[in-house]
Amino acid sequence: MKLTNSYATKADVKKLKQYIDKRFTSVDKRFNGMDKRFLSVDKRFEQIDKRFEWFRQEIREDLDFRFKDAFRQFEHRWQQKIDPILKEIENHREKEIIMYHQYDRMQDLLFKIAKKVGVEIEE
């Protein structure tokens, strides 16, 4: 081991720079190798992705079919429950209309009778 005065000379700095440059160059080469490996892995995943694209499409179509079928069943059940209620509402409204017409005829008849008898009509 060589004793020094703790000061770095230009030659020392130059040697250190060369050493560090050599190390970084070797590390860069290793990273380039890793990049190539990752690119090959990426290509493999792309190939696998292409292979399974048809599978995904089949699953989507199957899920769409099941969703539509389930929705049809749900809609059918609700229609079966709501249709009788709607029919009852329709019947009730028809009865109301008939009753209002009867009320109007009865009111007209009472006004005619009141007019013949001489009673003053207040509306």
N, CA, C and O atoms as a Tinker XYZ file with bonds, in Angstrom:
   492  protein
     1  N      0.840000   -1.152000    0.000000    73     2
     2  CA     0.000000    0.000000    0.000000    64     1     3
     3  C      0.894000    1.227000    0.000000    63     2     4     5
     4  O      1.902000    1.302000    0.703000    81     3
     5  N      0.482000    2.180000   -0.816000    73     3     6
     6  CA     1.309000    3.355000   -0.995000    64     5     7
     7  C      0.770000    4.491000   -0.142000    63     6     8     9
     8  O     -0.428000    4.774000   -0.171000    81     7
     9  N      1.623000    5.129000    0.601000    73     7    10
    10  CA     1.200000    6.252000    1.416000    64     9    11
    11  C      1.089000    7.492000    0.549000    63    10    12    13
    12  O      1.960000    7.776000   -0.273000    81    11
    13  N      0.009000    8.219000    0.745000    73    11    14
    14  CA    -0.206000    9.436000   -0.030000    64    13    15
    15  C     -0.464000   10.592000    0.893000    63    14    16    17
    16  O     -0.572000   10.426000    2.108000    81    15
    17  N     -0.562000   11.767000    0.311000    73    15    18
    18  CA    -0.817000   12.955000    1.113000    64    17    19
    19  C     -2.301000   13.307000    1.148000    63    18    20    21
    20  O     -2.639000   14.420000    1.553000    81    19
    21  N     -3.185000   12.429000    0.750000    73    19    22
    22  CA    -4.629000   12.596000    0.745000    64    21    23
    23  C     -5.140000   13.516000   -0.357000    63    22    24    25
    24  O     -6.325000   13.850000   -0.379000    81    23
    25  N     -4.299000   13.913000   -1.237000    73    23    26
    26  CA    -4.732000   14.743000   -2.353000    64    25    27
    27  C     -4.691000   13.914000   -3.621000    63    26    28    29
    28  O     -3.736000   13.178000   -3.868000    81    27
    29  N     -5.749000   14.043000   -4.431000    73    27    30
    30  CA    -5.802000   13.298000   -5.689000    64    29    31
    31  C     -5.134000   14.131000   -6.774000    63    30    32    33
    32  O     -5.362000   15.334000   -6.896000    81    31
    33  N     -4.330000   13.473000   -7.531000    73    31    34
    34  CA    -3.675000   14.164000   -8.648000    64    33    35
    35  C     -4.518000   13.984000   -9.890000    63    34    36    37
    36  O     -5.471000   13.205000   -9.892000    81    35
    37  N     -4.172000   14.708000  -10.958000    73    35    38
    38  CA    -4.901000   14.583000  -12.227000    64    37    39
    39  C     -4.789000   13.156000  -12.754000    63    38    40    41
    40  O     -5.730000   12.624000  -13.342000    81    39
    41  N     -3.666000   12.567000  -12.544000    73    39    42
    42  CA    -3.464000   11.193000  -13.001000    64    41    43
    43  C     -4.371000   10.244000  -12.226000    63    42    44    45
    44  O     -4.947000    9.320000  -12.800000    81    43
    45  N     -4.497000   10.475000  -10.920000    73    43    46
    46  CA    -5.375000    9.637000  -10.095000    64    45    47
    47  C     -6.834000    9.773000  -10.559000    63    46    48    49
    48  O     -7.555000    8.784000  -10.697000    81    47
    49  N     -7.242000   11.018000  -10.794000    73    47    50
    50  CA    -8.614000   11.260000  -11.249000    64    49    51
    51  C     -8.839000   10.627000  -12.607000    63    50    52    53
    52  O     -9.905000   10.064000  -12.857000    81    51
    53  N     -7.852000   10.710000  -13.488000    73    51    54
    54  CA    -7.963000   10.121000  -14.827000    64    53    55
    55  C     -8.095000    8.602000  -14.738000    63    54    56    57
    56  O     -8.920000    8.003000  -15.428000    81    55
    57  N     -7.274000    7.981000  -13.880000    73    55    58
    58  CA    -7.349000    6.528000  -13.693000    64    57    59
    59  C     -8.722000    6.121000  -13.137000    63    58    60    61
    60  O     -9.329000    5.144000  -13.576000    81    59
    61  N     -9.188000    6.909000  -12.153000    73    59    62
    62  CA   -10.496000    6.624000  -11.562000    64    61    63
    63  C    -11.602000    6.746000  -12.604000    63    62    64    65
    64  O    -12.515000    5.922000  -12.655000    81    63
    65  N    -11.510000    7.778000  -13.430000    73    63    66
    66  CA   -12.502000    7.991000  -14.486000    64    65    67
    67  C    -12.491000    6.822000  -15.468000    63    66    68    69
    68  O    -13.547000    6.327000  -15.863000    81    67
    69  N    -11.289000    6.383000  -15.860000    73    67    70
    70  CA   -11.184000    5.250000  -16.788000    64    69    71
    71  C    -11.764000    3.986000  -16.162000    63    70    72    73
    72  O    -12.471000    3.225000  -16.822000    81    71
    73  N    -11.464000    3.772000  -14.896000    73    71    74
    74  CA   -11.990000    2.593000  -14.202000    64    73    75
    75  C    -13.518000    2.642000  -14.144000    63    74    76    77
    76  O    -14.191000    1.655000  -14.442000    81    75
    77  N    -14.062000    3.812000  -13.755000    73    75    78
    78  CA   -15.521000    3.950000  -13.657000    64    77    79
    79  C    -16.158000    3.807000  -15.039000    63    78    80    81
    80  O    -17.202000    3.168000  -15.171000    81    79
    81  N    -15.546000    4.392000  -16.067000    73    79    82
    82  CA   -16.084000    4.273000  -17.434000    64    81    83
    83  C    -16.120000    2.804000  -17.873000    63    82    84    85
    84  O    -17.084000    2.350000  -18.490000    81    83
    85  N    -15.034000    2.063000  -17.536000    73    83    86
    86  CA   -14.975000    0.647000  -17.898000    64    85    87
    87  C    -16.095000   -0.130000  -17.193000    63    86    88    89
    88  O    -16.743000   -0.990000  -17.789000    81    87
    89  N    -16.305000    0.193000  -15.911000    73    87    90
    90  CA   -17.366000   -0.491000  -15.146000    64    89    91
    91  C    -18.746000   -0.168000  -15.712000    63    90    92    93
    92  O    -19.583000   -1.055000  -15.874000    81    91
    93  N    -18.975000    1.122000  -16.011000    73    91    94
    94  CA   -20.280000    1.512000  -16.560000    64    93    95
    95  C    -20.503000    0.893000  -17.940000    63    94    96    97
    96  O    -21.630000    0.538000  -18.285000    81    95
    97  N    -19.445000    0.764000  -18.719000    73    95    98
    98  CA   -19.573000    0.125000  -20.030000    64    97    99
    99  C    -19.992000   -1.335000  -19.869000    63    98   100   101
   100  O    -20.856000   -1.824000  -20.597000    81    99
   101  N    -19.376000   -2.023000  -18.914000    73    99   102
   102  CA   -19.751000   -3.430000  -18.704000    64   101   103
   103  C    -21.190000   -3.530000  -18.182000    63   102   104   105
   104  O    -21.933000   -4.431000  -18.572000    81   103
   105  N    -21.576000   -2.609000  -17.308000    73   103   106
   106  CA   -22.955000   -2.613000  -16.790000    64   105   107
   107  C    -23.933000   -2.315000  -17.927000    63   106   108   109
   108  O    -24.990000   -2.937000  -18.021000    81   107
   109  N    -23.574000   -1.355000  -18.793000    73   107   110
   110  CA   -24.425000   -1.022000  -19.942000    64   109   111
   111  C    -24.620000   -2.246000  -20.843000    63   110   112   113
   112  O    -25.721000   -2.493000  -21.335000    81   111
   113  N    -23.532000   -3.015000  -21.058000    73   111   114
   114  CA   -23.635000   -4.224000  -21.886000    64   113   115
   115  C    -24.588000   -5.234000  -21.243000    63   114   116   117
   116  O    -25.397000   -5.870000  -21.919000    81   115
   117  N    -24.469000   -5.362000  -19.927000    73   115   118
   118  CA   -25.374000   -6.279000  -19.228000    64   117   119
   119  C    -26.827000   -5.824000  -19.366000    63   118   120   121
   120  O    -27.716000   -6.640000  -19.607000    81   119
   121  N    -27.066000   -4.511000  -19.211000    73   119   122
   122  CA   -28.430000   -3.992000  -19.375000    64   121   123
   123  C    -28.938000   -4.185000  -20.795000    63   122   124   125
   124  O    -30.117000   -4.476000  -20.997000    81   123
   125  N    -28.073000   -4.027000  -21.767000    73   123   126
   126  CA   -28.485000   -4.278000  -23.158000    64   125   127
   127  C    -28.907000   -5.731000  -23.331000    63   126   128   129
   128  O    -29.885000   -6.029000  -24.018000    81   127
   129  N    -28.157000   -6.633000  -22.697000    73   127   130
   130  CA   -28.536000   -8.047000  -22.749000    64   129   131
   131  C    -29.884000   -8.278000  -22.081000    63   130   132   133
   132  O    -30.711000   -9.041000  -22.580000    81   131
   133  N    -30.099000   -7.619000  -20.956000    73   131   134
   134  CA   -31.390000   -7.750000  -20.262000    64   133   135
   135  C    -32.525000   -7.172000  -21.109000    63   134   136   137
   136  O    -33.618000   -7.736000  -21.163000    81   135
   137  N    -32.256000   -6.041000  -21.770000    73   135   138
   138  CA   -33.267000   -5.444000  -22.642000    64   137   139
   139  C    -33.666000   -6.414000  -23.751000    63   138   140   141
   140  O    -34.846000   -6.542000  -24.078000    81   139
   141  N    -32.681000   -7.093000  -24.323000    73   139   142
   142  CA   -32.984000   -8.068000  -25.385000    64   141   143
   143  C    -33.842000   -9.204000  -24.834000    63   142   144   145
   144  O    -34.786000   -9.656000  -25.481000    81   143
   145  N    -33.499000   -9.655000  -23.635000    73   143   146
   146  CA   -34.286000  -10.723000  -23.018000    64   145   147
   147  C    -35.731000  -10.263000  -22.774000    63   146   148   149
   148  O    -36.679000  -10.995000  -23.059000    81   147
   149  N    -35.884000   -9.056000  -22.250000    73   147   150
   150  CA   -37.235000   -8.534000  -22.005000    64   149   151
   151  C    -38.014000   -8.365000  -23.311000    63   150   152   153
   152  O    -39.220000   -8.610000  -23.353000    81   151
   153  N    -37.333000   -7.953000  -24.361000    73   151   154
   154  CA   -38.012000   -7.836000  -25.662000    64   153   155
   155  C    -38.510000   -9.196000  -26.139000    63   154   156   157
   156  O    -39.613000   -9.311000  -26.674000    81   155
   157  N    -37.687000  -10.224000  -25.941000    73   155   158
   158  CA   -38.127000  -11.561000  -26.357000    64   157   159
   159  C    -39.311000  -12.031000  -25.503000    63   158   160   161
   160  O    -40.227000  -12.677000  -26.010000    81   159
   161  N    -39.288000  -11.708000  -24.220000    73   159   162
   162  CA   -40.414000  -12.069000  -23.351000    64   161   163
   163  C    -41.664000  -11.296000  -23.790000    63   162   164   165
   164  O    -42.759000  -11.858000  -23.838000    81   163
   165  N    -41.497000  -10.007000  -24.110000    73   163   166
   166  CA   -42.633000   -9.214000  -24.599000    64   165   167
   167  C    -43.230000   -9.824000  -25.859000    63   166   168   169
   168  O    -44.450000   -9.881000  -26.013000    81   167
   169  N    -42.354000  -10.286000  -26.769000    73   167   170
   170  CA   -42.851000  -10.907000  -28.005000    64   169   171
   171  C    -43.623000  -12.182000  -27.690000    63   170   172   173
   172  O    -44.645000  -12.465000  -28.314000    81   171
   173  N    -43.140000  -12.939000  -26.734000    73   171   174
   174  CA   -43.851000  -14.162000  -26.340000    64   173   175
   175  C    -45.231000  -13.826000  -25.785000    63   174   176   177
   176  O    -46.219000  -14.481000  -26.120000    81   175
   177  N    -45.295000  -12.801000  -24.933000    73   175   178
   178  CA   -46.593000  -12.412000  -24.384000    64   177   179
   179  C    -47.539000  -11.924000  -25.484000    63   178   180   181
   180  O    -48.739000  -12.195000  -25.443000    81   179
   181  N    -46.999000  -11.215000  -26.451000    73   179   182
   182  CA   -47.841000  -10.770000  -27.564000    64   181   183
   183  C    -48.388000  -11.967000  -28.338000    63   182   184   185
   184  O    -49.552000  -11.971000  -28.738000    81   183
   185  N    -47.558000  -12.971000  -28.546000    73   183   186
   186  CA   -48.012000  -14.177000  -29.239000    64   185   187
   187  C    -49.097000  -14.887000  -28.430000    63   186   188   189
   188  O    -50.100000  -15.338000  -28.982000    81   187
   189  N    -48.887000  -14.981000  -27.135000    73   187   190
   190  CA   -49.885000  -15.623000  -26.268000    64   189   191
   191  C    -51.172000  -14.807000  -26.285000    63   190   192   193
   192  O    -52.268000  -15.366000  -26.326000    81   191
   193  N    -51.035000  -13.483000  -26.255000    73   191   194
   194  CA   -52.202000  -12.606000  -26.290000    64   193   195
   195  C    -52.995000  -12.823000  -27.580000    63   194   196   197
   196  O    -54.225000  -12.865000  -27.558000    81   195
   197  N    -52.291000  -12.960000  -28.694000    73   195   198
   198  CA   -52.975000  -13.213000  -29.973000    64   197   199
   199  C    -53.676000  -14.571000  -29.952000    63   198   200   201
   200  O    -54.781000  -14.712000  -30.477000    81   199
   201  N    -53.037000  -15.562000  -29.347000    73   199   202
   202  CA   -53.642000  -16.890000  -29.288000    64   201   203
   203  C    -54.928000  -16.890000  -28.463000    63   202   204   205
   204  O    -55.882000  -17.594000  -28.793000    81   203
   205  N    -54.950000  -16.100000  -27.390000    73   203   206
   206  CA   -56.114000  -16.107000  -26.511000    64   205   207
   207  C    -57.169000  -15.071000  -26.882000    63   206   208   209
   208  O    -58.196000  -14.963000  -26.213000    81   207
   209  N    -56.921000  -14.315000  -27.940000    73   207   210
   210  CA   -57.916000  -13.317000  -28.358000    64   209   211
   211  C    -59.236000  -13.981000  -28.728000    63   210   212   213
   212  O    -60.297000  -13.478000  -28.360000    81   211
   213  N    -59.194000  -15.088000  -29.439000    73   211   214
   214  CA   -60.433000  -15.787000  -29.800000    64   213   215
   215  C    -61.151000  -16.285000  -28.555000    63   214   216   217
   216  O    -62.380000  -16.277000  -28.485000    81   215
   217  N    -60.359000  -16.721000  -27.564000    73   215   218
   218  CA   -60.942000  -17.213000  -26.313000    64   217   219
   219  C    -61.679000  -16.084000  -25.588000    63   218   220   221
   220  O    -62.790000  -16.275000  -25.092000    81   219
   221  N    -61.049000  -14.911000  -25.532000    73   219   222
   222  CA   -61.698000  -13.764000  -24.903000    64   221   223
   223  C    -62.992000  -13.406000  -25.621000    63   222   224   225
   224  O    -64.002000  -13.099000  -24.988000    81   223
   225  N    -62.951000  -13.449000  -26.950000    73   223   226
   226  CA   -64.137000  -13.130000  -27.737000    64   225   227
   227  C    -65.267000  -14.118000  -27.447000    63   226   228   229
   228  O    -66.427000  -13.725000  -27.319000    81   227
   229  N    -64.923000  -15.385000  -27.345000    73   227   230
   230  CA   -65.924000  -16.400000  -27.028000    64   229   231
   231  C    -66.537000  -16.153000  -25.647000    63   230   232   233
   232  O    -67.748000  -16.277000  -25.463000    81   231
   233  N    -65.694000  -15.807000  -24.693000    73   231   234
   234  CA   -66.194000  -15.531000  -23.338000    64   233   235
   235  C    -67.116000  -14.316000  -23.361000    63   234   236   237
   236  O    -68.178000  -14.326000  -22.738000    81   235
   237  N    -66.704000  -13.256000  -24.091000    73   235   238
   238  CA   -67.559000  -12.064000  -24.182000    64   237   239
   239  C    -68.916000  -12.406000  -24.777000    63   238   240   241
   240  O    -69.950000  -11.996000  -24.250000    81   239
   241  N    -68.913000  -13.158000  -25.875000    73   239   242
   242  CA   -70.170000  -13.525000  -26.521000    64   241   243
   243  C    -71.037000  -14.372000  -25.600000    63   242   244   245
   244  O    -72.251000  -14.188000  -25.528000    81   243
   245  N    -70.395000  -15.307000  -24.894000    73   243   246
   246  CA   -71.139000  -16.156000  -23.972000    64   245   247
   247  C    -71.745000  -15.336000  -22.834000    63   246   248   249
   248  O    -72.904000  -15.537000  -22.472000    81   247
   249  N    -70.967000  -14.416000  -22.272000    73   247   250
   250  CA   -71.490000  -13.567000  -21.198000    64   249   251
   251  C    -72.613000  -12.667000  -21.703000    63   250   252   253
   252  O    -73.611000  -12.464000  -21.011000    81   251
   253  N    -72.449000  -12.130000  -22.908000    73   251   254
   254  CA   -73.518000  -11.296000  -23.474000    64   253   255
   255  C    -74.799000  -12.098000  -23.635000    63   254   256   257
   256  O    -75.887000  -11.620000  -23.312000    81   255
   257  N    -74.663000  -13.327000  -24.137000    73   255   258
   258  CA   -75.833000  -14.175000  -24.323000    64   257   259
   259  C    -76.504000  -14.475000  -22.986000    63   258   260   261
   260  O    -77.726000  -14.395000  -22.860000    81   259
   261  N    -75.690000  -14.822000  -21.992000    73   259   262
   262  CA   -76.257000  -15.142000  -20.672000    64   261   263
   263  C    -76.921000  -13.922000  -20.043000    63   262   264   265
   264  O    -77.971000  -14.033000  -19.411000    81   263
   265  N    -76.301000  -12.757000  -20.221000    73   263   266
   266  CA   -76.888000  -11.533000  -19.676000    64   265   267
   267  C    -78.225000  -11.239000  -20.357000    63   266   268   269
   268  O    -79.206000  -10.909000  -19.691000    81   267
   269  N    -78.257000  -11.359000  -21.677000    73   267   270
   270  CA   -79.503000  -11.089000  -22.403000    64   269   271
   271  C    -80.582000  -12.097000  -22.011000    63   270   272   273
   272  O    -81.747000  -11.736000  -21.845000    81   271
   273  N    -80.188000  -13.357000  -21.864000    73   271   274
   274  CA   -81.151000  -14.388000  -21.483000    64   273   275
   275  C    -81.685000  -14.129000  -20.069000    63   274   276   277
   276  O    -82.886000  -14.245000  -19.825000    81   275
   277  N    -80.803000  -13.784000  -19.158000    73   275   278
   278  CA   -81.238000  -13.491000  -17.785000    64   277   279
   279  C    -82.149000  -12.262000  -17.766000    63   278   280   281
   280  O    -83.132000  -12.220000  -17.026000    81   279
   281  N    -81.817000  -11.274000  -18.576000    73   279   282
   282  CA   -82.660000  -10.074000  -18.624000    64   281   283
   283  C    -84.034000  -10.402000  -19.198000    63   282   284   285
   284  O    -85.048000   -9.882000  -18.731000    81   283
   285  N    -84.066000  -11.266000  -20.214000    73   283   286
   286  CA   -85.366000  -11.677000  -20.776000    64   285   287
   287  C    -86.211000  -12.400000  -19.728000    63   286   288   289
   288  O    -87.411000  -12.149000  -19.616000    81   287
   289  N    -85.599000  -13.281000  -18.975000    73   287   290
   290  CA   -86.329000  -13.994000  -17.928000    64   289   291
   291  C    -86.839000  -13.021000  -16.870000    63   290   292   293
   292  O    -87.984000  -13.125000  -16.430000    81   291
   293  N    -86.004000  -12.087000  -16.467000    73   291   294
   294  CA   -86.404000  -11.083000  -15.483000    64   293   295
   295  C    -87.576000  -10.259000  -16.022000    63   294   296   297
   296  O    -88.557000  -10.026000  -15.316000    81   295
   297  N    -87.464000   -9.827000  -17.264000    73   295   298
   298  CA   -88.525000   -9.021000  -17.878000    64   297   299
   299  C    -89.826000   -9.821000  -17.972000    63   298   300   301
   300  O    -90.905000   -9.293000  -17.703000    81   299
   301  N    -89.719000  -11.075000  -18.350000    73   299   302
   302  CA   -90.907000  -11.929000  -18.479000    64   301   303
   303  C    -91.602000  -12.087000  -17.128000    63   302   304   305
   304  O    -92.825000  -11.978000  -17.050000    81   303
   305  N    -90.844000  -12.340000  -16.071000    73   303   306
   306  CA   -91.438000  -12.497000  -14.735000    64   305   307
   307  C    -92.138000  -11.223000  -14.287000    63   306   308   309
   308  O    -93.240000  -11.276000  -13.741000    81   307
   309  N    -91.503000  -10.077000  -14.515000    73   307   310
   310  CA   -92.124000   -8.819000  -14.111000    64   309   311
   311  C    -93.382000   -8.547000  -14.920000    63   310   312   313
   312  O    -94.369000   -8.035000  -14.391000    81   311
   313  N    -93.345000   -8.887000  -16.185000    73   311   314
   314  CA   -94.552000   -8.686000  -16.993000    64   313   315
   315  C    -95.696000   -9.540000  -16.477000    63   314   316   317
   316  O    -96.844000   -9.095000  -16.443000    81   315
   317  N    -95.388000  -10.755000  -16.077000    73   315   318
   318  CA   -96.422000  -11.630000  -15.539000    64   317   319
   319  C    -97.007000  -11.074000  -14.248000    63   318   320   321
   320  O    -98.189000  -11.274000  -13.970000    81   319
   321  N    -96.192000  -10.375000  -13.453000    73   319   322
   322  CA   -96.691000   -9.817000  -12.197000    64   321   323
   323  C    -97.372000   -8.471000  -12.398000    63   322   324   325
   324  O    -98.329000   -8.149000  -11.694000    81   323
   325  N    -96.889000   -7.687000  -13.350000    73   323   326
   326  CA   -97.415000   -6.330000  -13.530000    64   325   327
   327  C    -98.666000   -6.314000  -14.402000    63   326   328   329
   328  O    -99.550000   -5.486000  -14.185000    81   327
   329  N    -98.758000   -7.202000  -15.373000    73   327   330
   330  CA   -99.911000   -7.200000  -16.284000    64   329   331
   331  C   -101.257000   -7.279000  -15.554000    63   330   332   333
   332  O   -102.158000   -6.510000  -15.890000    81   331
   333  N   -101.435000   -8.164000  -14.583000    73   331   334
   334  CA  -102.718000   -8.176000  -13.867000    64   333   335
   335  C   -103.006000   -6.862000  -13.129000    63   334   336   337
   336  O   -104.149000   -6.408000  -13.074000    81   335
   337  N   -101.972000   -6.272000  -12.574000    73   335   338
   338  CA  -102.159000   -4.999000  -11.872000    64   337   339
   339  C   -102.576000   -3.915000  -12.863000    63   338   340   341
   340  O   -103.485000   -3.132000  -12.585000    81   339
   341  N   -101.921000   -3.870000  -14.002000    73   339   342
   342  CA  -102.271000   -2.873000  -15.014000    64   341   343
   343  C   -103.693000   -3.093000  -15.537000    63   342   344   345
   344  O   -104.419000   -2.133000  -15.794000    81   343
   345  N   -104.079000   -4.335000  -15.690000    73   343   346
   346  CA  -105.446000   -4.651000  -16.141000    64   345   347
   347  C   -106.469000   -4.161000  -15.110000    63   346   348   349
   348  O   -107.509000   -3.611000  -15.472000    81   347
   349  N   -106.167000   -4.364000  -13.837000    73   347   350
   350  CA  -107.058000   -3.907000  -12.772000    64   349   351
   351  C   -107.176000   -2.385000  -12.781000    63   350   352   353
   352  O   -108.272000   -1.852000  -12.603000    81   351
   353  N   -106.080000   -1.690000  -12.983000    73   351   354
   354  CA  -106.106000   -0.221000  -13.064000    64   353   355
   355  C   -106.963000    0.226000  -14.246000    63   354   356   357
   356  O   -107.757000    1.160000  -14.130000    81   355
   357  N   -106.794000   -0.444000  -15.373000    73   355   358
   358  CA  -107.584000   -0.109000  -16.569000    64   357   359
   359  C   -109.082000   -0.314000  -16.311000    63   358   360   361
   360  O   -109.898000    0.534000  -16.672000    81   359
   361  N   -109.435000   -1.425000  -15.693000    73   359   362
   362  CA  -110.852000   -1.690000  -15.359000    64   361   363
   363  C   -111.394000   -0.622000  -14.409000    63   362   364   365
   364  O   -112.516000   -0.148000  -14.582000    81   363
   365  N   -110.603000   -0.247000  -13.413000    73   363   366
   366  CA  -111.031000    0.766000  -12.455000    64   365   367
   367  C   -111.271000    2.111000  -13.154000    63   366   368   369
   368  O   -112.251000    2.795000  -12.858000    81   367
   369  N   -110.391000    2.486000  -14.068000    73   367   370
   370  CA  -110.557000    3.755000  -14.788000    64   369   371
   371  C   -111.793000    3.719000  -15.682000    63   370   372   373
   372  O   -112.507000    4.716000  -15.794000    81   371
   373  N   -112.047000    2.589000  -16.311000    73   371   374
   374  CA  -113.260000    2.477000  -17.133000    64   373   375
   375  C   -114.510000    2.646000  -16.272000    63   374   376   377
   376  O   -115.458000    3.318000  -16.679000    81   375
   377  N   -114.514000    2.036000  -15.080000    73   375   378
   378  CA  -115.657000    2.177000  -14.172000    64   377   379
   379  C   -115.825000    3.631000  -13.734000    63   378   380   381
   380  O   -116.947000    4.130000  -13.640000    81   379
   381  N   -114.699000    4.311000  -13.466000    73   379   382
   382  CA  -114.777000    5.730000  -13.087000    64   381   383
   383  C   -115.396000    6.566000  -14.209000    63   382   384   385
   384  O   -116.241000    7.422000  -13.951000    81   383
   385  N   -114.980000    6.321000  -15.440000    73   383   386
   386  CA  -115.518000    7.071000  -16.578000    64   385   387
   387  C   -117.022000    6.843000  -16.700000    63   386   388   389
   388  O   -117.793000    7.781000  -16.906000    81   387
   389  N   -117.421000    5.583000  -16.570000    73   387   390
   390  CA  -118.857000    5.262000  -16.642000    64   389   391
   391  C   -119.612000    5.976000  -15.526000    63   390   392   393
   392  O   -120.694000    6.514000  -15.758000    81   391
   393  N   -119.050000    5.988000  -14.313000    73   391   394
   394  CA  -119.713000    6.642000  -13.187000    64   393   395
   395  C   -119.787000    8.153000  -13.400000    63   394   396   397
   396  O   -120.792000    8.765000  -13.040000    81   395
   397  N   -118.765000    8.764000  -13.967000    73   395   398
   398  CA  -118.790000   10.202000  -14.229000    64   397   399
   399  C   -119.849000   10.544000  -15.272000    63   398   400   401
   400  O   -120.534000   11.560000  -15.151000    81   399
   401  N   -119.987000    9.701000  -16.299000    73   399   402
   402  CA  -121.037000    9.930000  -17.305000    64   401   403
   403  C   -122.426000    9.808000  -16.659000    63   402   404   405
   404  O   -123.321000   10.607000  -16.933000    81   403
   405  N   -122.586000    8.809000  -15.810000    73   403   406
   406  CA  -123.870000    8.666000  -15.107000    64   405   407
   407  C   -124.141000    9.895000  -14.227000    63   406   408   409
   408  O   -125.266000   10.392000  -14.176000    81   407
   409  N   -123.127000   10.367000  -13.554000    73   407   410
   410  CA  -123.273000   11.547000  -12.700000    64   409   411
   411  C   -123.674000   12.766000  -13.538000    63   410   412   413
   412  O   -124.559000   13.526000  -13.145000    81   411
   413  N   -123.017000   12.952000  -14.703000    73   411   414
   414  CA  -123.365000   14.082000  -15.575000    64   413   415
   415  C   -124.811000   13.985000  -16.058000    63   414   416   417
   416  O   -125.520000   14.991000  -16.062000    81   415
   417  N   -125.263000   12.795000  -16.465000    73   415   418
   418  CA  -126.654000   12.624000  -16.922000    64   417   419
   419  C   -127.641000   12.893000  -15.788000    63   418   420   421
   420  O   -128.684000   13.518000  -15.979000    81   419
   421  N   -127.274000   12.394000  -14.585000    73   419   422
   422  CA  -128.143000   12.602000  -13.430000    64   421   423
   423  C   -128.224000   14.101000  -13.095000    63   422   424   425
   424  O   -129.300000   14.604000  -12.771000    81   423
   425  N   -127.113000   14.799000  -13.169000    73   423   426
   426  CA  -127.087000   16.234000  -12.875000    64   425   427
   427  C   -127.918000   17.005000  -13.914000    63   426   428   429
   428  O   -128.675000   17.905000  -13.550000    81   427
   429  N   -127.779000   16.657000  -15.209000    73   427   430
   430  CA  -128.584000   17.298000  -16.250000    64   429   431
   431  C   -130.076000   17.065000  -16.008000    63   430   432   433
   432  O   -130.884000   17.983000  -16.154000    81   431
   433  N   -130.438000   15.835000  -15.638000    73   431   434
   434  CA  -131.838000   15.513000  -15.366000    64   433   435
   435  C   -132.373000   16.327000  -14.185000    63   434   436   437
   436  O   -133.487000   16.849000  -14.232000    81   435
   437  N   -131.554000   16.427000  -13.116000    73   435   438
   438  CA  -131.976000   17.214000  -11.955000    64   437   439
   439  C   -132.112000   18.697000  -12.307000    63   438   440   441
   440  O   -133.023000   19.364000  -11.817000    81   439
   441  N   -131.224000   19.218000  -13.146000    73   439   442
   442  CA  -131.351000   20.621000  -13.570000    64   441   443
   443  C   -132.628000   20.841000  -14.380000    63   442   444   445
   444  O   -133.296000   21.863000  -14.225000    81   443
   445  N   -132.968000   19.868000  -15.253000    73   443   446
   446  CA  -134.202000   19.987000  -16.038000    64   445   447
   447  C   -135.432000   19.966000  -15.126000    63   446   448   449
   448  O   -136.368000   20.746000  -15.304000    81   447
   449  N   -135.409000   19.063000  -14.154000    73   447   450
   450  CA  -136.540000   18.969000  -13.214000    64   449   451
   451  C   -136.654000   20.256000  -12.401000    63   450   452   453
   452  O   -137.753000   20.772000  -12.194000    81   451
   453  N   -135.507000   20.773000  -11.939000    73   451   454
   454  CA  -135.520000   22.004000  -11.152000    64   453   455
   455  C   -136.044000   23.168000  -11.990000    63   454   456   457
   456  O   -136.754000   24.029000  -11.470000    81   455
   457  N   -135.708000   23.207000  -13.263000    73   455   458
   458  CA  -136.157000   24.278000  -14.142000    64   457   459
   459  C   -137.669000   24.218000  -14.333000    63   458   460   461
   460  O   -138.337000   25.252000  -14.323000    81   459
   461  N   -138.222000   22.989000  -14.512000    73   459   462
   462  CA  -139.670000   22.826000  -14.706000    64   461   463
   463  C   -140.424000   23.161000  -13.435000    63   462   464   465
   464  O   -141.521000   23.718000  -13.493000    81   463
   465  N   -139.854000   22.831000  -12.291000    73   463   466
   466  CA  -140.534000   23.079000  -11.029000    64   465   467
   467  C   -140.416000   24.549000  -10.661000    63   466   468   469
   468  O   -141.234000   25.057000   -9.895000    81   467
   469  N   -139.423000   25.239000  -11.185000    73   467   470
   470  CA  -139.244000   26.648000  -10.896000    64   469   471
   471  C   -138.213000   26.929000   -9.823000    63   470   472   473
   472  O   -138.213000   28.022000   -9.258000    81   471
   473  N   -137.339000   25.993000   -9.521000    73   471   474
   474  CA  -136.312000   26.200000   -8.521000    64   473   475
   475  C   -135.106000   26.828000   -9.207000    63   474   476   477
   476  O   -134.710000   26.413000  -10.295000    81   475
   477  N   -134.530000   27.833000   -8.558000    73   475   478
   478  CA  -133.375000   28.492000   -9.134000    64   477   479
   479  C   -132.129000   27.585000   -8.987000    63   478   480   481
   480  O   -131.898000   27.006000   -7.926000    81   479
   481  N   -131.349000   27.476000  -10.049000    73   479   482
   482  CA  -130.197000   26.560000  -10.087000    64   481   483
   483  C   -128.933000   27.332000   -9.727000    63   482   484   485
   484  O   -128.648000   28.382000  -10.305000    81   483
   485  N   -128.184000   26.804000   -8.771000    73   483   486
   486  CA  -126.890000   27.381000   -8.404000    64   485   487
   487  C   -125.802000   26.390000   -8.811000    63   486   488   489
   488  O   -125.830000   25.209000   -8.465000    81   487
   489  N   -124.872000   26.913000   -9.541000    73   487   490
   490  CA  -123.793000   26.016000   -9.988000    64   489   491
   491  C   -122.543000   26.227000   -9.212000    63   490   492
   492  O   -121.542000   25.555000   -9.460000    81   491
